[in-house]
């Protein structure tokens, strides 16, 4: 997956609606990032667990990079939190969770779409040839 990680870094960096992004393993540790880490290991673990308990995220928010974001949407596939004019989107695509940070002037729907595309790219790299 090292070649795929390099490709993903380039794809994450090219997603103009995403200011910064990282890919978490299902244990909450960072697989790769476009820059400095967005999450601590503890935040990553909590963020990965949010997909199992989305109602908890809606009630208490999510914390990324020490900042707590109010959650507008949370389900088994996507979590979206906002704080002032910035926000964070996480998309689950086992065995990873892709996390993207967006800044003022960016539309959350564009970020979700970009991260969904990256999830499809990751999934295609994990599939053996022939889709078996």
Residue pairs with C-beta under 8 A, 6 or more apart in sequence:
1 125
1 126
4 122
4 125
5 23
5 31
5 32
7 121
7 125
8 23
8 32
8 118
8 121
8 122
9 32
9 33
9 34
11 118
11 121
12 18
12 21
12 22
12 34
12 100
12 118
13 34
15 21
15 100
15 114
15 115
15 118
17 102
17 106
17 107
17 110
17 111
17 114
18 34
18 100
18 101
18 102
18 106
18 111
18 114
18 115
19 100
19 101
19 102
19 103
19 106
20 33
20 34
20 35
20 36
20 38
20 100
20 101
21 33
21 34
21 38
21 98
21 99
21 100
21 101
21 115
21 118
22 30
22 31
22 32
22 33
22 34
22 37
22 38
22 39
22 98
22 99
23 30
23 31
23 32
23 33
23 96
23 97
23 98
23 99
23 122
24 30
24 31
24 39
24 44
24 47
24 48
24 96
24 97
24 98
24 99
25 31
25 95
25 96
26 48
26 94
26 95
26 96
26 97
27 45
27 48
28 39
28 41
28 42
28 43
28 44
28 45
28 46
28 47
28 48
29 41
29 44
30 37
30 39
30 44
31 96
38 64
38 65
38 88
38 99
38 101
39 47
39 64
39 65
39 99
43 63
43 64
43 65
46 62
46 63
47 62
47 64
47 79
47 90
47 97
47 99
48 92
48 97
50 56
50 57
50 62
50 74
50 79
50 90
51 75
51 76
51 77
51 79
51 90
51 92
51 97
52 76
54 74
54 75
54 76
54 79
55 74
57 71
57 74
57 79
57 81
58 71
58 74
61 68
61 69
61 70
61 71
61 81
62 68
62 69
62 71
62 79
62 81
62 88
62 90
63 69
64 81
64 88
64 99
64 101
65 101
67 83
68 83
69 81
69 82
69 83
69 87
69 88
70 81
70 82
70 83
71 79
71 80
71 81
72 80
72 81
72 82
72 108
73 79
73 80
74 80
76 92
77 91
77 92
78 89
78 90
78 91
78 92
78 112
78 115
79 89
79 90
80 87
80 88
80 89
80 90
80 108
80 112
81 87
81 88
81 89
82 88
82 108
85 103
85 104
85 105
86 101
86 102
86 103
86 104
87 101
87 102
87 106
87 108
87 111
88 99
88 100
88 101
88 102
89 99
89 100
89 102
89 108
89 111
89 112
89 115
90 97
90 98
90 99
90 100
90 115
91 97
91 98
91 100
91 112
91 115
91 116
91 118
91 119
92 119
93 119
93 120
93 122
93 123
95 126
96 119
96 122
98 115
98 118
98 119
98 122
100 111
100 114
100 115
102 108
102 111
